[in-house]
């Protein structure tokens, strides 16, 4: 009985101990649970505090933007939501308002940028317009100056057309310089009274040229210069500058106060292949006793026309010989009774062959033969005979082999002696020509050793 009570007491003590241990374990579990929940709660509260701080910072930034844009109602709404701890619908509404405001602000910024860009474009356009206007003004000023200069040039120009048109006319009329152009300038009368009313002699000079038998050697273009060359050398220089690369013969003159006419001639590119690019001739003066006398003016015009026609024809002979190798012909085209003019023309034409011989463009003996013929045709028979005999003697002194190279000269000399009626020298020239021709024939056929 006593033992059973001890066993029961022991079991009770054990149960009490277990209960106490269970209570401790429960207490410890509660403590651990409370600690865990405390930690979780602290972490959650810290997170919420950080979120609240971040939210307040964002709200502060929003407020700063809104303050700048003066959105007062939105600021009060956000401030009220922050003070009341409202984090739900009110905050969302505030955030929506703020988002709307930010979007509006962003749109304003975009609009501001677009405005700035448009303003810059407008400014650039305005600057470009101002630059364009400036350059347009510069162009207008330059154009005005150019037109003014052009007007002055045309006003002072001796030509009736612009320089470009003058060149075009001359190039077309002369076949691009295949023959010279003959320009006739009105005569300049010195003095204010007679400068515009005095005789200009253009018609007289032009008609004298057109009625000559050599008028085809130069192309007349009267009227291309429509005023007197009152600027004298400057005007002549102007004409030469415009037609500097074309063959030109310019005739002009001045009437001096007191009754004296000074005829002049200028020419350039008339002697191709020579060092003489231009030449000027001042003819002897002619008296003009009565400037208002039509008969005297007509007589002087006829004399001027004849003189210029001969001078220009002589230059035409030189040009066509040096340029196209055409023999001079003015001396044989002169009318009967013009012996002095014929002699002068033939002498000048003979001189042109001296140049060909000196430059190696023509055999010397052939040049002598041509000169002798021209002199004979010009009526200078004695001079032609001496030159032809001298040339024949030189050819006869050459070895036969060399003589064969001068058959053309011998044939020309035969014609000269026939023209002069010199029977003896005609026979000598014929014998020498036959021997030279036979020698040449033997050389061509290889018969030199058979004779």
C-alpha positions as CSV (number, residue, x, y, z in Angstrom):
1,X,0.0,0.0,0.0
2,X,2.8,2.3,1.0
3,X,4.8,1.2,-2.1
4,X,1.8,1.9,-4.4
5,X,1.5,5.4,-2.9
6,X,5.2,6.0,-3.6
7,X,4.8,4.9,-7.1
8,X,1.8,7.1,-7.6
9,X,3.6,10.1,-6.0
10,X,6.6,9.5,-8.3
11,X,4.4,9.5,-11.3
12,X,2.8,12.7,-10.2
13,X,6.1,14.3,-9.6
14,X,7.2,13.2,-13.0
15,X,4.0,14.5,-14.6
16,X,4.5,17.8,-12.7
17,X,8.0,18.0,-14.0
18,X,6.9,17.3,-17.5
19,X,4.2,19.9,-17.2
20,X,6.7,22.4,-16.0
21,X,9.1,21.5,-18.8
22,X,6.2,21.8,-21.2
23,X,5.3,25.2,-19.8
24,X,8.9,26.3,-20.2
25,X,9.0,25.0,-23.7
26,X,5.8,26.7,-24.5
27,X,7.2,29.9,-22.9
28,X,10.3,29.6,-24.8
29,X,8.3,28.9,-28.0
30,X,6.2,31.9,-27.2
31,X,9.3,34.0,-26.6
32,X,10.9,32.8,-29.8
33,X,7.7,33.4,-31.7
34,X,7.3,36.8,-30.3
35,X,11.0,37.6,-31.1
36,X,10.5,36.3,-34.6
37,X,7.3,38.2,-35.0
38,X,9.1,41.3,-33.5
39,X,11.9,41.0,-35.9
40,X,9.5,40.6,-38.8
41,X,7.4,43.5,-37.5
42,X,10.5,45.7,-37.1
43,X,11.7,44.8,-40.6
44,X,8.3,45.6,-42.0
45,X,8.1,48.8,-40.0
46,X,11.6,49.8,-41.2
47,X,10.7,49.0,-44.7
48,X,7.5,51.0,-44.4
49,X,9.4,53.9,-42.9
50,X,12.0,53.8,-45.8
51,X,9.1,53.7,-48.3
52,X,7.5,56.5,-46.5
53,X,10.8,58.5,-46.5
54,X,11.3,57.7,-50.2
55,X,7.7,58.6,-50.8
56,X,8.1,61.9,-49.0
57,X,11.3,62.6,-50.9
58,X,9.5,62.0,-54.2
59,X,6.6,64.1,-53.0
60,X,9.1,66.8,-52.1
61,X,10.5,66.6,-55.6
62,X,7.1,66.7,-57.0
63,X,6.3,69.6,-54.8
64,X,9.4,71.4,-56.1
65,X,8.3,70.9,-59.7
66,X,4.7,71.8,-58.8
67,X,5.9,74.9,-57.0
68,X,7.7,76.0,-60.1
69,X,4.6,75.3,-62.2
70,X,2.4,76.8,-59.4
71,X,0.1,73.7,-59.1
72,X,-1.2,74.8,-55.6
73,X,-4.1,72.4,-55.4
74,X,-2.0,69.3,-56.1
75,X,0.5,70.4,-53.5
76,X,-2.1,70.7,-50.8
77,X,-3.6,67.4,-51.7
78,X,-0.3,65.6,-51.4
79,X,0.5,67.5,-48.2
80,X,-2.8,66.5,-46.7
81,X,-2.3,62.8,-47.7
82,X,1.1,62.8,-46.1
83,X,-0.1,64.4,-42.8
84,X,-3.0,62.0,-42.5
85,X,-1.0,58.9,-43.3
86,X,-3.4,58.2,-46.1
87,X,-1.7,55.8,-48.5
88,X,-4.5,54.4,-50.5
89,X,-7.0,56.1,-52.8
90,X,-6.0,59.7,-51.8
91,X,-2.3,59.0,-52.4
92,X,-3.1,57.3,-55.7
93,X,-5.3,60.2,-56.6
94,X,-2.5,62.6,-55.7
95,X,0.0,60.5,-57.6
96,X,-2.3,60.5,-60.6
97,X,-2.6,64.3,-60.4
98,X,1.2,64.5,-60.0
99,X,1.7,62.1,-62.9
100,X,-0.7,64.2,-65.0
101,X,1.2,67.3,-63.9
102,X,4.6,65.7,-64.7
103,X,3.3,64.6,-68.1
104,X,2.0,68.1,-68.6
105,X,5.4,69.4,-67.5
106,X,7.1,67.0,-69.8
107,X,4.8,68.0,-72.6
108,X,5.6,71.6,-71.8
109,X,9.3,70.8,-71.9
110,X,8.9,69.2,-75.2
111,X,6.9,72.1,-76.4
112,X,9.5,74.4,-75.0
113,X,12.2,72.5,-76.9
114,X,10.1,72.5,-80.0
115,X,9.6,76.2,-79.5
116,X,13.3,76.8,-79.0
117,X,14.1,74.7,-82.1
118,X,11.5,76.6,-84.1
119,X,12.8,79.8,-82.8
120,X,16.3,78.9,-83.8
121,X,15.0,77.8,-87.2
122,X,13.2,81.1,-87.5
123,X,16.3,82.9,-86.3
124,X,18.4,81.0,-88.8
125,X,15.9,81.7,-91.5
126,X,15.9,85.4,-90.6
127,X,19.7,85.4,-90.6
128,X,19.7,83.6,-94.0
129,X,17.2,86.1,-95.3
130,X,19.3,88.9,-94.0
131,X,22.4,87.3,-95.6
132,X,20.5,86.8,-98.8
133,X,19.3,90.4,-98.8
134,X,22.9,91.5,-98.1
135,X,24.3,89.4,-101.0
136,X,21.5,90.6,-103.2
137,X,22.4,94.1,-102.4
138,X,26.0,93.4,-103.1
139,X,25.1,91.8,-106.4
140,X,22.9,94.8,-107.2
141,X,25.7,97.2,-106.4
142,X,28.2,95.1,-108.5
143,X,25.7,94.9,-111.3
144,X,25.1,98.6,-111.2
145,X,28.8,99.2,-111.3
146,X,29.2,96.8,-114.1
147,X,26.4,98.4,-116.0
148,X,27.7,101.8,-115.3
149,X,31.2,100.7,-116.5
150,X,29.6,99.1,-119.6
151,X,27.6,102.3,-120.3
152,X,30.8,104.4,-120.0
153,X,32.7,101.9,-122.2
154,X,29.9,102.0,-124.8
155,X,29.6,105.8,-124.6
156,X,33.4,106.1,-125.1
157,X,33.7,103.3,-127.6
158,X,34.3,104.2,-131.2
159,X,32.3,101.2,-132.3
160,X,28.6,101.1,-133.3
161,X,28.2,97.8,-131.5
162,X,29.4,96.1,-128.4
163,X,33.0,94.6,-128.6
164,X,31.6,91.1,-128.7
165,X,29.3,91.9,-131.6
166,X,32.1,93.7,-133.4
167,X,34.3,90.6,-133.2
168,X,31.5,88.4,-134.3
169,X,30.8,90.6,-137.4
170,X,34.5,90.7,-138.4
171,X,35.1,87.0,-137.9
172,X,32.0,86.2,-140.0
173,X,32.9,88.7,-142.7
174,X,36.5,87.7,-143.1
175,X,36.1,83.9,-142.7
176,X,37.8,84.0,-139.3
177,X,40.7,86.1,-140.6
178,X,41.3,84.4,-144.0
179,X,41.5,87.9,-145.4
180,X,42.0,91.3,-143.7
181,X,39.1,93.6,-142.8
182,X,39.2,97.2,-143.9
183,X,37.8,99.6,-141.3
184,X,37.1,103.2,-142.2
185,X,36.8,105.7,-139.4
186,X,35.2,109.2,-139.9
187,X,37.7,111.9,-139.9
188,X,38.0,114.0,-136.7
189,X,37.9,117.7,-137.0
190,X,39.7,119.6,-134.3
191,X,37.7,122.5,-132.7
192,X,34.3,122.7,-131.2
193,X,32.7,124.4,-134.2
194,X,33.8,121.9,-136.9
195,X,34.0,118.7,-134.9
196,X,30.5,117.6,-135.8
197,X,30.0,119.4,-139.1
198,X,33.2,118.8,-141.0
199,X,33.5,116.3,-143.8
200,X,34.1,112.8,-142.6
201,X,35.2,111.3,-146.0
202,X,33.8,107.8,-145.2
203,X,31.8,107.6,-148.4
204,X,34.7,108.8,-150.5
205,X,37.1,106.2,-149.1
206,X,34.6,103.4,-149.2
207,X,33.6,104.1,-152.8
208,X,37.3,104.3,-153.9
209,X,37.9,100.9,-152.5
210,X,34.8,99.3,-153.9
211,X,35.6,100.6,-157.4
212,X,39.2,99.3,-157.3
213,X,40.1,96.0,-159.1
214,X,41.5,94.5,-156.0
215,X,38.6,95.2,-153.6
216,X,38.2,91.4,-153.0
217,X,41.6,91.3,-151.2
218,X,40.1,93.0,-148.1
219,X,36.6,93.0,-146.6
220,X,35.4,96.6,-146.1
221,X,33.2,97.2,-143.1
222,X,32.4,100.9,-143.1
223,X,30.0,101.8,-140.3
224,X,31.5,99.5,-137.8
225,X,33.2,102.6,-136.4
226,X,30.6,105.2,-136.3
227,X,32.3,108.2,-134.8
228,X,35.6,110.1,-135.4
229,X,38.6,108.8,-133.4
230,X,38.7,112.0,-131.4
231,X,40.6,110.3,-128.6
232,X,43.3,109.7,-131.2
233,X,45.9,107.1,-130.0
234,X,43.6,105.8,-127.3
235,X,40.8,105.1,-129.8
236,X,43.2,103.3,-132.1
237,X,44.4,101.2,-129.2
238,X,40.8,100.4,-128.3
239,X,40.1,99.1,-131.8
240,X,43.3,97.1,-131.7
241,X,42.5,95.5,-128.4
242,X,39.1,94.3,-129.6
243,X,40.4,92.8,-132.8
244,X,43.9,92.0,-131.6
245,X,44.1,88.5,-133.2
246,X,42.6,89.3,-136.6
247,X,44.1,90.9,-139.7
248,X,43.0,94.5,-139.8
249,X,43.7,97.6,-141.8
250,X,42.3,100.8,-140.2
251,X,42.2,104.1,-142.1
252,X,41.4,107.4,-140.3
253,X,42.5,111.0,-140.1
254,X,42.3,114.3,-138.3
255,X,41.6,117.8,-139.6
256,X,43.8,120.3,-137.8
257,X,42.6,123.7,-137.0
258,X,44.0,126.2,-139.5
259,X,43.1,124.0,-142.6
260,X,45.3,120.8,-142.7
261,X,44.2,117.2,-143.1
262,X,46.4,114.4,-141.6
263,X,45.6,111.0,-143.1
264,X,46.8,107.9,-141.1
265,X,46.7,104.1,-141.5
266,X,47.2,101.4,-138.8
267,X,47.4,97.7,-139.5
268,X,48.1,94.5,-137.5
269,X,48.5,90.8,-138.3
270,X,49.0,91.8,-142.0
271,X,52.4,90.3,-142.3
272,X,52.1,86.7,-141.0
273,X,55.4,85.0,-140.2
274,X,57.3,88.2,-139.7
275,X,58.4,90.1,-136.6
276,X,56.2,93.0,-137.7
277,X,52.9,92.5,-135.8
278,X,51.6,96.0,-136.4
279,X,52.5,99.1,-138.4
280,X,51.4,102.7,-138.6
281,X,51.6,105.1,-141.6
282,X,51.3,108.9,-141.4
283,X,50.8,110.2,-144.9
284,X,51.8,113.8,-146.0
285,X,49.2,116.4,-144.9
286,X,46.7,117.8,-147.4
287,X,45.7,121.5,-147.3
288,X,42.0,122.4,-146.6
289,X,41.6,126.0,-147.4
290,X,37.8,126.3,-147.0
291,X,36.2,123.8,-144.7
292,X,32.8,124.7,-145.9
293,X,33.5,124.4,-149.6
294,X,31.7,121.3,-150.9
295,X,33.8,121.1,-154.1
296,X,37.1,121.2,-152.2
297,X,35.8,118.6,-149.7
298,X,34.9,116.3,-152.5
299,X,38.2,116.7,-154.2
300,X,40.1,115.9,-151.0
301,X,37.8,112.9,-150.4
302,X,38.6,111.5,-153.8
303,X,42.4,111.9,-153.2
304,X,42.1,110.3,-149.8
305,X,40.1,107.4,-151.2
306,X,42.7,106.8,-153.9
307,X,45.6,107.0,-151.5
308,X,44.0,104.6,-149.0
309,X,42.9,102.2,-151.7
310,X,46.5,101.9,-153.0
311,X,48.0,101.5,-149.5
312,X,45.5,98.9,-148.4
313,X,45.8,97.0,-151.7
314,X,49.6,96.8,-151.3
315,X,49.2,95.4,-147.8
316,X,46.6,92.9,-149.2
317,X,49.2,91.7,-151.7
318,X,51.7,91.1,-148.9
319,X,49.1,89.3,-146.7
320,X,48.0,86.9,-149.4
321,X,51.5,86.1,-150.5
322,X,52.7,85.4,-147.0
323,X,49.5,83.7,-145.8
324,X,48.3,81.9,-149.0
325,X,51.4,82.1,-151.3
326,X,49.3,84.0,-153.9
327,X,51.5,86.1,-156.2
328,X,51.0,89.9,-155.9
329,X,48.6,91.3,-158.5
330,X,47.7,94.9,-157.7
331,X,50.4,96.2,-160.0
332,X,48.9,94.4,-163.0
333,X,45.3,95.4,-162.1
334,X,46.0,99.1,-162.2
335,X,44.4,101.0,-165.1
336,X,46.4,102.2,-168.1
337,X,48.1,105.5,-167.5
338,X,48.8,104.9,-163.8
339,X,52.5,104.2,-164.5
340,X,53.8,105.8,-161.3
341,X,51.4,103.9,-159.1
342,X,52.2,100.7,-161.0
343,X,55.9,101.1,-160.5
344,X,55.5,101.8,-156.8
345,X,53.2,98.8,-156.3
346,X,55.6,96.5,-158.2
347,X,58.6,97.6,-156.2
348,X,56.7,96.9,-152.9
349,X,55.6,93.5,-154.2
350,X,59.1,92.6,-155.2
351,X,60.3,93.4,-151.7
352,X,58.0,90.8,-150.3
353,X,60.0,88.1,-152.0
354,X,63.1,89.2,-150.3
355,X,61.5,88.3,-147.0
356,X,60.5,84.8,-148.3
357,X,64.1,84.2,-149.4
358,X,65.6,85.5,-146.2
359,X,63.5,83.3,-144.0
360,X,64.1,80.2,-146.2
361,X,60.5,79.8,-147.3
362,X,61.6,80.2,-151.0
363,X,64.7,79.3,-153.0
364,X,66.9,82.4,-153.4
365,X,67.2,82.1,-157.2
366,X,63.5,81.5,-157.6
367,X,62.8,84.6,-155.5
368,X,65.1,86.6,-157.8
369,X,63.2,85.3,-160.8
370,X,59.8,86.3,-159.3
371,X,61.1,89.7,-158.4
372,X,62.4,90.2,-162.0
373,X,59.0,89.3,-163.4
374,X,57.1,91.7,-161.1
375,X,59.5,94.6,-161.9
376,X,59.1,93.9,-165.6
377,X,55.3,93.8,-165.2
378,X,55.5,97.1,-163.3
379,X,57.4,98.8,-166.2
380,X,60.8,98.8,-164.5
381,X,62.4,97.0,-167.4
382,X,66.0,97.9,-166.8
383,X,65.9,96.9,-163.2
384,X,64.1,93.7,-164.1
385,X,66.7,92.8,-166.9
386,X,69.7,93.3,-164.5
387,X,68.1,91.1,-161.8
388,X,67.2,88.4,-164.3
389,X,70.7,88.3,-165.9
390,X,72.3,88.2,-162.5
391,X,70.1,85.2,-161.4
392,X,70.8,83.3,-164.7
393,X,74.6,83.8,-164.3
394,X,74.5,82.4,-160.8
395,X,72.5,79.4,-161.9
396,X,74.9,78.7,-164.8
397,X,77.8,78.8,-162.4
398,X,76.4,75.9,-160.3
399,X,77.3,72.3,-161.0
400,X,74.8,70.5,-163.2
401,X,73.7,68.3,-160.3
402,X,72.8,71.4,-158.3
403,X,71.3,73.1,-161.4
404,X,68.6,70.4,-161.5
405,X,67.3,71.7,-158.2
406,X,66.5,75.1,-159.8
407,X,64.3,74.1,-162.8
408,X,61.5,76.3,-161.4
409,X,63.8,79.3,-161.3
410,X,65.0,78.7,-164.9
411,X,61.4,78.4,-166.2
412,X,60.5,81.6,-164.5
413,X,63.5,83.4,-166.0
414,X,62.6,82.2,-169.5
415,X,59.2,84.0,-169.0
416,X,61.0,87.2,-167.8
417,X,63.4,87.3,-170.7
418,X,60.5,86.7,-173.1
419,X,58.5,89.5,-171.4
420,X,61.6,91.8,-171.8
421,X,62.2,90.7,-175.4
422,X,65.8,89.7,-174.6
423,X,66.5,87.1,-177.3
424,X,70.1,86.3,-176.3
425,X,69.4,85.6,-172.7
426,X,66.3,83.8,-173.6
427,X,68.3,81.3,-175.6
428,X,70.9,80.9,-172.8
429,X,68.2,80.3,-170.3
430,X,66.5,77.7,-172.6
431,X,69.8,75.8,-173.1
432,X,70.5,75.7,-169.4
433,X,67.0,74.6,-168.6
434,X,67.1,71.7,-171.2
435,X,70.4,70.5,-169.8
436,X,69.1,70.6,-166.3
437,X,65.9,68.9,-167.3
438,X,67.8,66.1,-169.1
439,X,70.0,65.6,-166.1
440,X,67.0,65.4,-163.8
441,X,65.4,62.8,-166.2
442,X,68.6,60.7,-166.1
443,X,68.6,60.7,-162.3
444,X,65.0,59.6,-162.2
445,X,65.5,56.6,-164.5
446,X,69.0,55.7,-163.4
447,X,70.6,56.6,-166.7
448,X,73.5,58.7,-165.4
449,X,76.3,56.3,-166.4
450,X,74.9,55.5,-169.9
451,X,75.5,59.0,-171.3
